[in-house]
Amino acid sequence: MGGSSCNNGVSCGVASELVPPAPGKTQWTESVIRVFGRGSDGQMPDGGLVMAPDGALYGETSAGGTQNDGIIYELK
């Protein structure tokens, strides 16, 4: 989790994953899987992630949502 703060409405955090190297290569790459926005979307993800038995990951944001109190989100 991380990314830039909510400056100029561009990004309010990102979730990314590390992609293992291709066969014969050694470099891992980062791939963005979620960009958090403004308004009812969550913003500023923080804390850790929790893995459910089905493999989905759950996390929370400290802002955003309908009351600007944050949201709980799921990554599959």
ROKOL-888938 format. One record per residue: x negated, y, z negated of N, C-alpha, C, O, CB in turn; residue number from 0. Coordinates in nm, 2 decimals, always signed. Each point is the difference from the previous one (the first is absolute). Glycine has a CB too. Layout:
+--------+--------+--------+--------+--------+--------+--------+--------+--------+--------+--------+--------+--------+--------+--------+-------+
|    npx |    npy |    npz |   capx |   capy |   capz |    cpx |    cpy |    cpz |    opx |    opy |    opz |   cbpx |   cbpy |   cbpz | tilum |
+--------+--------+--------+--------+--------+--------+--------+--------+--------+--------+--------+--------+--------+--------+--------+-------+
|      X |      Y |      Z |      X |      Y |      Z |      X |      Y |      Z |      X |      Y |      Z |      X |      Y |      Z |   NUM |
...
+--------+--------+--------+--------+--------+--------+--------+--------+--------+--------+--------+--------+--------+--------+--------+-------+
This chain:
+--------+--------+--------+--------+--------+--------+--------+--------+--------+--------+--------+--------+--------+--------+--------+-------+
|    npx |    npy |    npz |   capx |   capy |   capz |    cpx |    cpy |    cpz |    opx |    opy |    opz |   cbpx |   cbpy |   cbpz | tilum |
+--------+--------+--------+--------+--------+--------+--------+--------+--------+--------+--------+--------+--------+--------+--------+-------+
|  -0.08 |  -0.12 |  +0.00 |  +0.08 |  +0.12 |  +0.00 |  -0.09 |  +0.12 |  +0.00 |  -0.11 |  +0.00 |  -0.04 |  +0.30 |  -0.12 |  -0.08 |     0 |
|  -0.13 |  +0.23 |  +0.17 |  -0.08 |  +0.12 |  +0.00 |  +0.04 |  +0.09 |  +0.11 |  +0.12 |  +0.00 |  +0.03 |  -0.31 |  -0.12 |  -0.13 |     1 |
|  +0.10 |  +0.18 |  +0.16 |  +0.02 |  +0.10 |  +0.11 |  +0.00 |  +0.14 |  -0.05 |  -0.03 |  +0.02 |  -0.12 |  +0.17 |  -0.20 |  +0.23 |     2 |
|  -0.10 |  +0.27 |  -0.03 |  +0.00 |  +0.14 |  -0.04 |  +0.12 |  +0.03 |  -0.08 |  +0.10 |  -0.07 |  +0.00 |  -0.23 |  +0.13 |  +0.21 |     3 |
|  +0.12 |  +0.05 |  -0.28 |  +0.12 |  +0.05 |  -0.07 |  +0.09 |  +0.07 |  +0.10 |  -0.03 |  +0.01 |  +0.12 |  -0.10 |  +0.02 |  -0.33 |     4 |
|  +0.25 |  +0.01 |  +0.16 |  +0.10 |  +0.06 |  +0.09 |  -0.04 |  +0.14 |  +0.04 |  +0.07 |  +0.10 |  -0.04 |  +0.11 |  -0.24 |  -0.08 |     5 |
|  -0.27 |  +0.15 |  +0.21 |  -0.04 |  +0.13 |  +0.05 |  +0.05 |  +0.02 |  +0.14 |  -0.02 |  -0.09 |  +0.09 |  -0.19 |  +0.09 |  -0.23 |     6 |
|  +0.28 |  +0.11 |  +0.16 |  +0.05 |  +0.03 |  +0.14 |  +0.10 |  -0.10 |  +0.05 |  +0.02 |  -0.01 |  +0.12 |  -0.23 |  +0.13 |  -0.08 |     7 |
|  +0.27 |  -0.20 |  -0.13 |  +0.10 |  -0.10 |  +0.04 |  -0.06 |  -0.11 |  +0.09 |  +0.08 |  -0.07 |  +0.06 |  +0.08 |  +0.25 |  -0.07 |     8 |
|  -0.29 |  -0.20 |  +0.01 |  -0.06 |  -0.10 |  +0.08 |  +0.01 |  -0.14 |  -0.06 |  +0.05 |  -0.09 |  +0.06 |  -0.20 |  +0.26 |  +0.03 |     9 |
|  +0.10 |  -0.18 |  -0.21 |  +0.00 |  -0.13 |  -0.07 |  +0.01 |  +0.01 |  -0.15 |  -0.05 |  +0.10 |  -0.06 |  -0.09 |  -0.19 |  +0.25 |    10 |
|  +0.21 |  +0.00 |  -0.25 |  +0.02 |  +0.00 |  -0.14 |  -0.06 |  -0.13 |  -0.06 |  +0.05 |  -0.05 |  -0.10 |  +0.15 |  +0.20 |  +0.11 |    11 |
|  -0.29 |  -0.21 |  +0.06 |  -0.06 |  -0.12 |  -0.04 |  +0.01 |  -0.11 |  +0.10 |  +0.09 |  +0.01 |  +0.09 |  -0.05 |  +0.05 |  -0.32 |    12 |
|  -0.12 |  -0.16 |  +0.23 |  +0.01 |  -0.11 |  +0.09 |  -0.03 |  -0.14 |  -0.07 |  -0.06 |  +0.00 |  -0.11 |  -0.02 |  +0.15 |  +0.29 |    13 |
|  +0.13 |  -0.25 |  -0.12 |  -0.03 |  -0.14 |  -0.05 |  -0.08 |  -0.06 |  +0.12 |  +0.05 |  +0.01 |  +0.11 |  +0.16 |  -0.03 |  -0.27 |    14 |
|  -0.32 |  -0.05 |  +0.13 |  -0.07 |  -0.06 |  +0.11 |  -0.05 |  -0.14 |  -0.04 |  +0.01 |  -0.03 |  -0.12 |  -0.09 |  +0.26 |  +0.19 |    15 |
|  +0.04 |  -0.30 |  +0.03 |  -0.05 |  -0.14 |  -0.03 |  -0.14 |  -0.01 |  +0.07 |  -0.03 |  +0.07 |  +0.09 |  +0.27 |  -0.16 |  -0.10 |    16 |
|  -0.32 |  +0.00 |  -0.05 |  -0.13 |  -0.03 |  +0.06 |  +0.02 |  -0.12 |  +0.09 |  +0.06 |  -0.11 |  -0.04 |  -0.18 |  +0.20 |  -0.16 |    17 |
|  +0.07 |  -0.08 |  +0.32 |  +0.02 |  -0.11 |  +0.10 |  -0.14 |  -0.06 |  +0.01 |  -0.10 |  +0.06 |  +0.03 |  +0.28 |  +0.06 |  +0.10 |    18 |
|  -0.18 |  -0.26 |  -0.14 |  -0.13 |  -0.07 |  +0.00 |  -0.07 |  +0.01 |  +0.14 |  +0.07 |  +0.03 |  +0.10 |  +0.01 |  -0.18 |  -0.28 |    19 |
|  -0.21 |  +0.14 |  +0.18 |  -0.07 |  +0.01 |  +0.13 |  +0.04 |  -0.11 |  +0.10 |  +0.04 |  -0.11 |  -0.04 |  -0.23 |  +0.22 |  -0.08 |    20 |
|  +0.18 |  -0.08 |  +0.25 |  +0.03 |  -0.10 |  +0.10 |  -0.12 |  -0.11 |  -0.01 |  -0.10 |  +0.03 |  -0.05 |  +0.22 |  +0.14 |  +0.20 |    21 |
|  -0.09 |  -0.29 |  -0.09 |  -0.11 |  -0.10 |  +0.00 |  -0.13 |  +0.06 |  +0.06 |  +0.01 |  +0.06 |  +0.11 |  +0.17 |  -0.24 |  -0.10 |    22 |
|  -0.29 |  +0.15 |  -0.08 |  -0.13 |  +0.05 |  +0.05 |  -0.03 |  +0.14 |  -0.04 |  -0.11 |  +0.05 |  +0.03 |  +0.14 |  -0.20 |  +0.16 |    23 |
|  +0.06 |  +0.22 |  -0.25 |  -0.02 |  +0.14 |  -0.05 |  -0.01 |  +0.01 |  -0.15 |  +0.04 |  -0.10 |  -0.06 |  +0.09 |  +0.18 |  +0.26 |    24 |
|  -0.18 |  +0.03 |  -0.25 |  -0.01 |  +0.01 |  -0.15 |  +0.07 |  +0.12 |  -0.06 |  +0.01 |  +0.01 |  -0.12 |  -0.23 |  -0.12 |  +0.15 |    25 |
|  +0.27 |  +0.20 |  +0.05 |  +0.07 |  +0.12 |  -0.05 |  +0.15 |  -0.02 |  -0.02 |  +0.07 |  -0.03 |  +0.10 |  -0.25 |  +0.16 |  +0.01 |    26 |
|  +0.22 |  -0.10 |  -0.23 |  +0.14 |  +0.01 |  -0.03 |  +0.06 |  +0.13 |  +0.05 |  -0.08 |  +0.10 |  +0.00 |  +0.05 |  -0.26 |  -0.20 |    27 |
|  +0.15 |  +0.17 |  +0.23 |  +0.06 |  +0.13 |  +0.04 |  +0.12 |  +0.03 |  -0.08 |  +0.07 |  -0.09 |  -0.05 |  -0.15 |  +0.06 |  +0.28 |    28 |
|  +0.11 |  +0.15 |  -0.25 |  +0.12 |  +0.05 |  -0.07 |  +0.11 |  +0.03 |  +0.10 |  -0.02 |  +0.06 |  +0.10 |  -0.12 |  +0.03 |  -0.29 |    29 |
|  +0.26 |  -0.14 |  +0.15 |  +0.12 |  +0.02 |  +0.08 |  +0.11 |  +0.06 |  -0.08 |  +0.04 |  -0.06 |  -0.10 |  -0.10 |  -0.13 |  +0.25 |    30 |
|  +0.11 |  +0.31 |  -0.11 |  +0.11 |  +0.07 |  -0.08 |  +0.13 |  -0.08 |  +0.03 |  +0.04 |  -0.02 |  +0.12 |  -0.16 |  +0.25 |  -0.11 |    31 |
|  +0.19 |  -0.27 |  -0.11 |  +0.13 |  -0.07 |  +0.02 |  +0.12 |  +0.09 |  -0.05 |  +0.11 |  -0.04 |  +0.04 |  -0.23 |  -0.18 |  -0.07 |    32 |
|  +0.09 |  +0.32 |  -0.04 |  +0.12 |  +0.09 |  -0.04 |  -0.06 |  +0.14 |  -0.03 |  -0.09 |  +0.02 |  -0.07 |  +0.22 |  -0.22 |  -0.03 |    33 |
|  -0.06 |  +0.30 |  +0.16 |  -0.03 |  +0.14 |  -0.03 |  +0.12 |  +0.05 |  -0.08 |  +0.11 |  +0.00 |  +0.05 |  -0.26 |  +0.03 |  +0.16 |    34 |
|  +0.13 |  +0.03 |  -0.32 |  +0.11 |  +0.05 |  -0.09 |  +0.02 |  +0.14 |  +0.04 |  -0.09 |  +0.08 |  +0.03 |  +0.04 |  -0.23 |  -0.22 |    35 |
|  +0.18 |  +0.19 |  +0.20 |  +0.04 |  +0.13 |  +0.04 |  +0.06 |  +0.09 |  -0.11 |  -0.03 |  -0.02 |  -0.11 |  +0.07 |  -0.08 |  +0.34 |    36 |
|  +0.05 |  +0.18 |  -0.19 |  +0.07 |  +0.10 |  -0.09 |  +0.15 |  -0.04 |  -0.01 |  +0.05 |  -0.09 |  +0.07 |  -0.22 |  +0.27 |  -0.02 |    37 |
|  +0.24 |  -0.10 |  -0.13 |  +0.14 |  -0.02 |  -0.01 |  +0.04 |  -0.13 |  -0.08 |  -0.06 |  -0.03 |  -0.10 |  +0.08 |  +0.16 |  +0.31 |    38 |
|  +0.07 |  -0.21 |  -0.15 |  +0.05 |  -0.12 |  -0.07 |  -0.10 |  -0.11 |  +0.01 |  +0.01 |  -0.10 |  -0.08 |  +0.22 |  +0.17 |  +0.13 |    39 |
|  -0.33 |  -0.06 |  +0.04 |  -0.11 |  -0.10 |  +0.01 |  -0.09 |  +0.02 |  -0.13 |  -0.01 |  +0.11 |  -0.05 |  +0.02 |  -0.12 |  +0.31 |    40 |
|  -0.07 |  -0.09 |  -0.30 |  -0.09 |  +0.01 |  -0.11 |  -0.13 |  +0.08 |  +0.03 |  -0.03 |  +0.01 |  +0.12 |  +0.12 |  -0.22 |  -0.21 |    41 |
|  -0.15 |  +0.27 |  +0.00 |  -0.13 |  +0.07 |  +0.02 |  -0.09 |  -0.02 |  -0.12 |  +0.05 |  -0.02 |  -0.11 |  +0.07 |  +0.18 |  +0.26 |    42 |
|  -0.25 |  -0.16 |  -0.12 |  -0.10 |  -0.02 |  -0.10 |  +0.00 |  -0.13 |  -0.07 |  +0.03 |  -0.01 |  -0.12 |  -0.02 |  +0.25 |  +0.08 |    43 |
|  -0.03 |  -0.35 |  +0.11 |  -0.01 |  -0.13 |  -0.06 |  -0.11 |  -0.01 |  -0.11 |  -0.11 |  +0.06 |  +0.02 |  +0.20 |  -0.16 |  +0.19 |    44 |
|  -0.06 |  +0.04 |  -0.32 |  -0.10 |  -0.02 |  -0.10 |  +0.02 |  -0.13 |  -0.07 |  +0.10 |  -0.07 |  +0.02 |  -0.12 |  +0.32 |  -0.05 |    45 |
|  -0.07 |  -0.28 |  -0.06 |  +0.00 |  -0.13 |  -0.07 |  -0.03 |  -0.12 |  +0.09 |  -0.04 |  +0.02 |  +0.12 |  +0.21 |  +0.08 |  -0.27 |    46 |
|  -0.16 |  -0.21 |  +0.10 |  -0.03 |  -0.12 |  +0.07 |  +0.12 |  -0.06 |  +0.07 |  +0.11 |  +0.06 |  -0.01 |  -0.28 |  -0.11 |  -0.15 |    47 |
|  +0.15 |  -0.06 |  +0.23 |  +0.11 |  -0.07 |  +0.07 |  +0.03 |  -0.13 |  -0.07 |  -0.09 |  -0.06 |  -0.06 |  +0.02 |  +0.17 |  +0.28 |    48 |
|  +0.19 |  -0.15 |  -0.21 |  +0.04 |  -0.13 |  -0.06 |  +0.04 |  -0.09 |  +0.12 |  +0.08 |  +0.04 |  +0.08 |  +0.00 |  +0.07 |  -0.30 |    49 |
|  -0.13 |  -0.24 |  +0.21 |  +0.04 |  -0.09 |  +0.11 |  +0.11 |  -0.09 |  -0.05 |  -0.01 |  -0.06 |  -0.10 |  -0.22 |  +0.06 |  +0.19 |    50 |
|  +0.34 |  -0.01 |  -0.01 |  +0.11 |  -0.08 |  -0.02 |  -0.03 |  -0.15 |  +0.04 |  -0.09 |  -0.01 |  +0.08 |  +0.25 |  +0.21 |  -0.06 |    51 |
|  -0.09 |  -0.29 |  -0.06 |  -0.02 |  -0.14 |  +0.04 |  +0.00 |  -0.02 |  +0.15 |  -0.06 |  -0.09 |  +0.05 |  +0.16 |  +0.02 |  -0.27 |    52 |
|  -0.02 |  +0.15 |  +0.29 |  +0.01 |  -0.02 |  +0.15 |  -0.11 |  +0.08 |  +0.07 |  -0.01 |  -0.01 |  +0.12 |  +0.25 |  -0.01 |  -0.14 |    53 |
|  -0.34 |  +0.08 |  -0.05 |  -0.11 |  +0.06 |  +0.06 |  +0.02 |  +0.15 |  +0.02 |  -0.10 |  +0.07 |  +0.04 |  +0.05 |  -0.28 |  +0.07 |    54 |
|  +0.17 |  +0.26 |  -0.13 |  +0.02 |  +0.15 |  +0.02 |  -0.07 |  +0.07 |  -0.11 |  -0.01 |  -0.05 |  -0.12 |  +0.23 |  +0.01 |  +0.23 |    55 |
|  -0.27 |  +0.16 |  -0.08 |  -0.06 |  +0.09 |  -0.10 |  +0.09 |  +0.11 |  -0.04 |  +0.07 |  +0.06 |  +0.09 |  -0.30 |  -0.12 |  +0.00 |    56 |
|  +0.24 |  +0.10 |  -0.22 |  +0.08 |  +0.11 |  -0.05 |  -0.09 |  +0.10 |  -0.07 |  -0.09 |  -0.04 |  -0.07 |  +0.29 |  -0.12 |  +0.05 |    57 |
|  -0.16 |  +0.28 |  +0.04 |  -0.08 |  +0.11 |  -0.06 |  +0.10 |  +0.12 |  -0.03 |  +0.12 |  -0.01 |  +0.02 |  -0.33 |  -0.06 |  +0.09 |    58 |
|  +0.15 |  +0.18 |  -0.16 |  +0.09 |  +0.11 |  -0.04 |  -0.07 |  +0.13 |  +0.04 |  -0.13 |  +0.00 |  +0.01 |  +0.24 |  -0.13 |  -0.19 |    59 |
|  -0.03 |  +0.23 |  +0.20 |  -0.06 |  +0.14 |  +0.03 |  +0.04 |  +0.09 |  -0.12 |  +0.09 |  -0.03 |  -0.07 |  -0.07 |  -0.01 |  +0.32 |    60 |
|  -0.10 |  +0.14 |  -0.27 |  +0.02 |  +0.09 |  -0.11 |  +0.09 |  +0.12 |  +0.04 |  +0.05 |  +0.08 |  -0.08 |  -0.27 |  -0.14 |  -0.01 |    61 |
|  +0.26 |  +0.07 |  +0.22 |  +0.08 |  +0.11 |  +0.05 |  +0.08 |  -0.05 |  +0.12 |  -0.02 |  -0.11 |  +0.04 |  -0.14 |  +0.29 |  -0.13 |    62 |
|  +0.25 |  -0.10 |  +0.13 |  +0.09 |  -0.03 |  +0.12 |  +0.12 |  -0.07 |  -0.05 |  +0.03 |  -0.01 |  -0.12 |  -0.23 |  -0.01 |  +0.26 |    63 |
|  +0.28 |  -0.03 |  -0.05 |  +0.13 |  -0.06 |  -0.04 |  +0.11 |  +0.10 |  -0.01 |  -0.03 |  +0.12 |  +0.01 |  -0.09 |  -0.30 |  -0.13 |    64 |
|  +0.24 |  +0.14 |  +0.10 |  +0.11 |  +0.10 |  +0.00 |  +0.00 |  +0.10 |  -0.11 |  +0.05 |  +0.11 |  +0.01 |  +0.08 |  -0.29 |  +0.09 |    65 |
|  -0.19 |  +0.14 |  -0.22 |  -0.01 |  +0.10 |  -0.11 |  -0.15 |  +0.04 |  -0.02 |  -0.03 |  +0.07 |  -0.10 |  +0.23 |  -0.18 |  -0.01 |    66 |
|  -0.29 |  +0.08 |  +0.20 |  -0.14 |  +0.04 |  -0.01 |  -0.07 |  -0.07 |  -0.12 |  -0.09 |  +0.06 |  -0.05 |  +0.14 |  +0.16 |  +0.17 |    67 |
|  +0.01 |  -0.33 |  -0.16 |  -0.06 |  -0.08 |  -0.12 |  -0.09 |  -0.11 |  +0.05 |  -0.04 |  -0.08 |  -0.08 |  +0.24 |  +0.15 |  -0.06 |    68 |
|  -0.21 |  -0.09 |  +0.27 |  -0.08 |  -0.11 |  +0.06 |  +0.10 |  -0.12 |  +0.04 |  +0.12 |  +0.01 |  -0.02 |  -0.32 |  +0.05 |  -0.13 |    69 |
|  +0.14 |  -0.16 |  +0.21 |  +0.07 |  -0.11 |  +0.05 |  -0.08 |  -0.13 |  -0.03 |  -0.12 |  +0.01 |  -0.03 |  +0.23 |  +0.13 |  +0.21 |    70 |
|  -0.04 |  -0.25 |  -0.17 |  -0.07 |  -0.13 |  +0.01 |  +0.01 |  -0.05 |  +0.14 |  +0.10 |  +0.01 |  +0.06 |  -0.04 |  -0.07 |  -0.30 |    71 |
|  -0.18 |  +0.02 |  +0.30 |  +0.00 |  -0.04 |  +0.14 |  -0.05 |  -0.14 |  +0.01 |  -0.07 |  -0.06 |  -0.09 |  +0.03 |  +0.30 |  +0.16 |    72 |
|  +0.07 |  -0.30 |  +0.04 |  -0.04 |  -0.14 |  +0.03 |  -0.09 |  +0.00 |  +0.13 |  +0.04 |  +0.06 |  +0.10 |  +0.17 |  -0.15 |  -0.21 |    73 |
|  -0.32 |  +0.02 |  +0.11 |  -0.08 |  -0.02 |  +0.11 |  +0.00 |  -0.15 |  +0.04 |  -0.02 |  -0.09 |  -0.09 |  -0.13 |  +0.28 |  +0.03 |    74 |
|  +0.18 |  -0.22 |  +0.18 |  +0.01 |  -0.15 |  +0.04 |  -0.12 |  -0.03 |  +0.09 |  -0.01 |  -0.11 |  +0.05 |  +0.26 |  +0.11 |  -0.07 |    75 |
+--------+--------+--------+--------+--------+--------+--------+--------+--------+--------+--------+--------+--------+--------+--------+-------+
